[in-house]
Amino acid sequence: MIHQINTQTLQVAIQAIAAEQRRLIVAAESEEVLWILVHDCDRALVDLMEAYDEAAKTIINLVPWDRLTQQQEQQGPQGT
């Protein structure tokens, strides 16, 4: 059974996991164990993105996914 969580909780979870993933990427330059955690964060973010996309179908004015995960900051201003 899928448990419904409120949008604010979903947003906080997305931000926390994305921040942890960024921290792990920096720390994991040569440690394989940390790369496993990065991969775990990636899988969690995929699940959360699917839930967030579903919520966006019925809730207006949600914060854009890229802003929650700060992907634009990592990719640069032109997505590079």
OpenMM code with the backbone's topology and positions (N, CA, C; nanometers):
from openmm import Vec3, app, unit

residues = "MET ILE HIS GLN ILE ASN THR GLN THR LEU GLN VAL ALA ILE GLN ALA ILE ALA ALA GLU GLN ARG ARG LEU ILE VAL ALA ALA GLU SER GLU GLU VAL LEU TRP ILE LEU VAL HIS ASP CYS ASP ARG ALA LEU VAL ASP LEU MET GLU ALA TYR ASP GLU ALA ALA LYS THR ILE ILE ASN LEU VAL PRO TRP ASP ARG LEU THR GLN GLN GLN GLU GLN GLN GLY PRO GLN GLY THR".split()
positions = [
    Vec3(0.0830, -0.1168, 0.0000),
    Vec3(0.0000, 0.0000, 0.0000),
    Vec3(0.0884, 0.1245, 0.0000),
    Vec3(0.0537, 0.2208, -0.0803),
    Vec3(0.1291, 0.3458, -0.0869),
    Vec3(0.0718, 0.4412, 0.0168),
    Vec3(0.1600, 0.4949, 0.0990),
    Vec3(0.1194, 0.5904, 0.2017),
    Vec3(0.1301, 0.7314, 0.1451),
    Vec3(0.0278, 0.8089, 0.1610),
    Vec3(0.0294, 0.9470, 0.1148),
    Vec3(0.1043, 1.0340, 0.2160),
    Vec3(0.1954, 1.1154, 0.1670),
    Vec3(0.2638, 1.2113, 0.2534),
    Vec3(0.2339, 1.3501, 0.2001),
    Vec3(0.2424, 1.4491, 0.2874),
    Vec3(0.2106, 1.5836, 0.2401),
    Vec3(0.3244, 1.6384, 0.1548),
    Vec3(0.2922, 1.7383, 0.0765),
    Vec3(0.3872, 1.7947, -0.0197),
    Vec3(0.5093, 1.8539, 0.0482),
    Vec3(0.4903, 1.9183, 0.1617),
    Vec3(0.6044, 1.9775, 0.2324),
    Vec3(0.7031, 1.8697, 0.2754),
    Vec3(0.6537, 1.7582, 0.3266),
    Vec3(0.7408, 1.6477, 0.3658),
    Vec3(0.8143, 1.5924, 0.2444),
    Vec3(0.7441, 1.5798, 0.1333),
    Vec3(0.8056, 1.5316, 0.0104),
    Vec3(0.9176, 1.6254, -0.0343),
    Vec3(0.8927, 1.7564, -0.0289),
    Vec3(0.9943, 1.8531, -0.0694),
    Vec3(1.1166, 1.8480, 0.0214),
    Vec3(1.0952, 1.8364, 0.1516),
    Vec3(1.2073, 1.8298, 0.2466),
    Vec3(1.2898, 1.7036, 0.2220),
    Vec3(1.2228, 1.5918, 0.1963),
    Vec3(1.2944, 1.4666, 0.1694),
    Vec3(1.3782, 1.4785, 0.0425),
    Vec3(1.3221, 1.5381, -0.0606),
    Vec3(1.3949, 1.5560, -0.1865),
    Vec3(1.5186, 1.6416, -0.1633),
    Vec3(1.5020, 1.7536, -0.0947),
    Vec3(1.6149, 1.8432, -0.0698),
    Vec3(1.7227, 1.7749, 0.0139),
    Vec3(1.6822, 1.7005, 0.1159),
    Vec3(1.7796, 1.6351, 0.2041),
    Vec3(1.8580, 1.5277, 0.1307),
    Vec3(1.7900, 1.4462, 0.0520),
    Vec3(1.8593, 1.3388, -0.0191),
    Vec3(1.9484, 1.3960, -0.1289),
    Vec3(1.9029, 1.4996, -0.1982),
    Vec3(1.9859, 1.5617, -0.3016),
    Vec3(2.1117, 1.6236, -0.2400),
    Vec3(2.0975, 1.6892, -0.1249),
    Vec3(2.2137, 1.7486, -0.0574),
    Vec3(2.3108, 1.6401, -0.0112),
    Vec3(2.2574, 1.5319, 0.0425),
    Vec3(2.3439, 1.4213, 0.0864),
    Vec3(2.4152, 1.3585, -0.0327),
    Vec3(2.3455, 1.3454, -0.1432),
    Vec3(2.4078, 1.2891, -0.2627),
    Vec3(2.5224, 1.3785, -0.3107),
    Vec3(2.5014, 1.5092, -0.3123),
    Vec3(2.6095, 1.6009, -0.3527),
    Vec3(2.7288, 1.5882, -0.2585),
    Vec3(2.7030, 1.5792, -0.1271),
    Vec3(2.8106, 1.5667, -0.0287),
    Vec3(2.8871, 1.4363, -0.0498),
    Vec3(2.8138, 1.3284, -0.0747),
    Vec3(2.8782, 1.1986, -0.0955),
    Vec3(2.9621, 1.1963, -0.2226),
    Vec3(2.9147, 1.2618, -0.3274),
    Vec3(2.9912, 1.2653, -0.4529),
    Vec3(3.1270, 1.3310, -0.4308),
    Vec3(3.1284, 1.4389, -0.3547),
    Vec3(3.2546, 1.5077, -0.3252),
    Vec3(3.3446, 1.4178, -0.2410),
    Vec3(3.2872, 1.3488, -0.1429),
    Vec3(3.3654, 1.2661, -0.0519),
    Vec3(3.4068, 1.1325, -0.1133),
    Vec3(3.3402, 1.0910, -0.2181),
    Vec3(3.3577, 0.9549, -0.2700),
    Vec3(3.4581, 0.9436, -0.3825),
    Vec3(3.5444, 1.0394, -0.3960),
    Vec3(3.6369, 1.0391, -0.5093),
    Vec3(3.7037, 0.9040, -0.5309),
    Vec3(3.7430, 0.8374, -0.4235),
    Vec3(3.8128, 0.7099, -0.4418),
    Vec3(3.7589, 0.5976, -0.3545),
    Vec3(3.6500, 0.6203, -0.2850),
    Vec3(3.5986, 0.5188, -0.1944),
    Vec3(3.4745, 0.4529, -0.2532),
    Vec3(3.4872, 0.3268, -0.2880),
    Vec3(3.3790, 0.2532, -0.3531),
    Vec3(3.2540, 0.2436, -0.2656),
    Vec3(3.2716, 0.2298, -0.1355),
    Vec3(3.1574, 0.2185, -0.0452),
    Vec3(3.0702, 0.3435, -0.0534),
    Vec3(3.1334, 0.4584, -0.0614),
    Vec3(3.0562, 0.5821, -0.0721),
    Vec3(2.9820, 0.5902, -0.2045),
    Vec3(3.0398, 0.5349, -0.3107),
    Vec3(2.9709, 0.5363, -0.4399),
    Vec3(2.8443, 0.4516, -0.4343),
    Vec3(2.8450, 0.3479, -0.3526),
    Vec3(2.7233, 0.2680, -0.3345),
    Vec3(2.6152, 0.3549, -0.2697),
    Vec3(2.6542, 0.4375, -0.1732),
    Vec3(2.5578, 0.5279, -0.1102),
    Vec3(2.5076, 0.6334, -0.2082),
    Vec3(2.5948, 0.6820, -0.2946),
    Vec3(2.5528, 0.7768, -0.3982),
    Vec3(2.4476, 0.7119, -0.4865),
    Vec3(2.4703, 0.5868, -0.5234),
    Vec3(2.3740, 0.5143, -0.6063),
    Vec3(2.2414, 0.4958, -0.5321),
    Vec3(2.2476, 0.4662, -0.4028),
    Vec3(2.1258, 0.4528, -0.3226),
    Vec3(2.0477, 0.5842, -0.3197),
    Vec3(2.1189, 0.6949, -0.3066),
    Vec3(2.0532, 0.8259, -0.3097),
    Vec3(1.9884, 0.8494, -0.4448),
    Vec3(2.0558, 0.8099, -0.5504),
    Vec3(2.0018, 0.8269, -0.6848),
    Vec3(1.8707, 0.7505, -0.7010),
    Vec3(1.8686, 0.6261, -0.6535),
    Vec3(1.7453, 0.5460, -0.6624),
    Vec3(1.6337, 0.6091, -0.5798),
    Vec3(1.6664, 0.6610, -0.4621),
    Vec3(1.5653, 0.7261, -0.3781),
    Vec3(1.5112, 0.8507, -0.4476),
    Vec3(1.5995, 0.9264, -0.5118),
    Vec3(1.5549, 1.0466, -0.5817),
    Vec3(1.4648, 1.0131, -0.7007),
    Vec3(1.4909, 0.9032, -0.7680),
    Vec3(1.4037, 0.8607, -0.8781),
    Vec3(1.2643, 0.8310, -0.8240),
    Vec3(1.2568, 0.7585, -0.7138),
    Vec3(1.1271, 0.7288, -0.6529),
    Vec3(1.0555, 0.8565, -0.6098),
    Vec3(1.1304, 0.9476, -0.5481),
    Vec3(1.0709, 1.0729, -0.5034),
    Vec3(1.0269, 1.1596, -0.6212),
    Vec3(1.1036, 1.1570, -0.7298),
    Vec3(1.0666, 1.2345, -0.8470),
    Vec3(0.9339, 1.1843, -0.9045),
    Vec3(0.9162, 1.0535, -0.9061),
    Vec3(0.7902, 0.9977, -0.9554),
    Vec3(0.6739, 1.0421, -0.8668),
    Vec3(0.6925, 1.0395, -0.7354),
    Vec3(0.5875, 1.0840, -0.6433),
    Vec3(0.5613, 1.2331, -0.6598),
    Vec3(0.6675, 1.3105, -0.6797),
    Vec3(0.6540, 1.4559, -0.6960),
    Vec3(0.5827, 1.4880, -0.8269),
    Vec3(0.6160, 1.4172, -0.9324),
    Vec3(0.5473, 1.4371, -1.0607),
    Vec3(0.3988, 1.4063, -1.0476),
    Vec3(0.3670, 1.3031, -0.9723),
    Vec3(0.2266, 1.2674, -0.9496),
    Vec3(0.1559, 1.3776, -0.8706),
    Vec3(0.2216, 1.4302, -0.7689),
    Vec3(0.1632, 1.5387, -0.6897),
    Vec3(0.1425, 1.6633, -0.7748),
    Vec3(0.2336, 1.6872, -0.8680),
    Vec3(0.2256, 1.8065, -0.9527),
    Vec3(0.1029, 1.8046, -1.0439),
    Vec3(0.0444, 1.6888, -1.0633),
    Vec3(-0.0758, 1.6796, -1.1464),
    Vec3(-0.1972, 1.7418, -1.0784),
    Vec3(-0.1947, 1.7489, -0.9455),
    Vec3(-0.3106, 1.7991, -0.8727),
    Vec3(-0.2817, 1.9201, -0.7857),
    Vec3(-0.1561, 1.9533, -0.7661),
    Vec3(-0.1190, 2.0658, -0.6794),
    Vec3(-0.0499, 2.1715, -0.7638),
    Vec3(-0.1028, 2.2925, -0.7611),
    Vec3(-0.0409, 2.4002, -0.8387),
    Vec3(0.0680, 2.4675, -0.7560),
    Vec3(0.1566, 2.5331, -0.8247),
    Vec3(0.2635, 2.6134, -0.7638),
    Vec3(0.3639, 2.5324, -0.6821),
    Vec3(0.3907, 2.4094, -0.7228),
    Vec3(0.4978, 2.3348, -0.6562),
    Vec3(0.6327, 2.3927, -0.6981),
    Vec3(0.7270, 2.3878, -0.6075),
    Vec3(0.8632, 2.4309, -0.6382),
    Vec3(0.9162, 2.3404, -0.7497),
    Vec3(0.9806, 2.3974, -0.8527),
    Vec3(1.0349, 2.3131, -0.9599),
    Vec3(1.1371, 2.2119, -0.9054),
    Vec3(1.1335, 2.0925, -0.9639),
    Vec3(1.2239, 1.9839, -0.9224),
    Vec3(1.3698, 2.0289, -0.9225),
    Vec3(1.4127, 2.0969, -1.0285),
    Vec3(1.5519, 2.1401, -1.0384),
    Vec3(1.5916, 2.2311, -0.9229),
    Vec3(1.4998, 2.3140, -0.8779),
    Vec3(1.5317, 2.4019, -0.7658),
    Vec3(1.5413, 2.3210, -0.6362),
    Vec3(1.4536, 2.2236, -0.6195),
    Vec3(1.4601, 2.1396, -0.4990),
    Vec3(1.5914, 2.0648, -0.4906),
    Vec3(1.6364, 2.0130, -0.6018),
    Vec3(1.7579, 1.9325, -0.6023),
    Vec3(1.8820, 2.0140, -0.6334),
    Vec3(1.8640, 2.1402, -0.6667),
    Vec3(1.9708, 2.2328, -0.7023),
    Vec3(2.0555, 2.1800, -0.8161),
    Vec3(1.9910, 2.1126, -0.9121),
    Vec3(2.0625, 2.0569, -1.0273),
    Vec3(2.1196, 2.1661, -1.1160),
    Vec3(2.0513, 2.2792, -1.1264),
    Vec3(2.1019, 2.3878, -1.2100),
    Vec3(2.2363, 2.4364, -1.1597),
    Vec3(2.2531, 2.4407, -1.0267),
    Vec3(2.3784, 2.4843, -0.9664),
    Vec3(2.4934, 2.3932, -1.0056),
    Vec3(2.4677, 2.2613, -1.0122),
    Vec3(2.5720, 2.1663, -1.0482),
    Vec3(2.6038, 2.1716, -1.1966),
    Vec3(2.5013, 2.1934, -1.2800),
    Vec3(2.5203, 2.1867, -1.4242),
    Vec3(2.5687, 2.3171, -1.4839),
    Vec3(2.5568, 2.4264, -1.4110),
    Vec3(2.5938, 2.5548, -1.4654),
    Vec3(2.4729, 2.6227, -1.5275),
    Vec3(2.4876, 2.7481, -1.5649),
    Vec3(2.3724, 2.8256, -1.6102),
    Vec3(2.3100, 2.7761, -1.7395),
    Vec3(2.3840, 2.7112, -1.8270),
    Vec3(2.3308, 2.6643, -1.9537),
    Vec3(2.3049, 2.5157, -1.9538),
    Vec3(2.3071, 2.4520, -1.8352),
    Vec3(2.2854, 2.3090, -1.8270),
    Vec3(2.4045, 2.2276, -1.8717),
    Vec3(2.5230, 2.2872, -1.8647),
    Vec3(2.6449, 2.2188, -1.9087),
    Vec3(2.7249, 2.1693, -1.7909),
] * unit.nanometer
topology = app.Topology()
chain = topology.addChain("A")
for resn in residues:
    res = topology.addResidue(resn, chain)
    for name in ("N", "CA", "C"):
        topology.addAtom(name, app.Element.getBySymbol(name[0]), res)
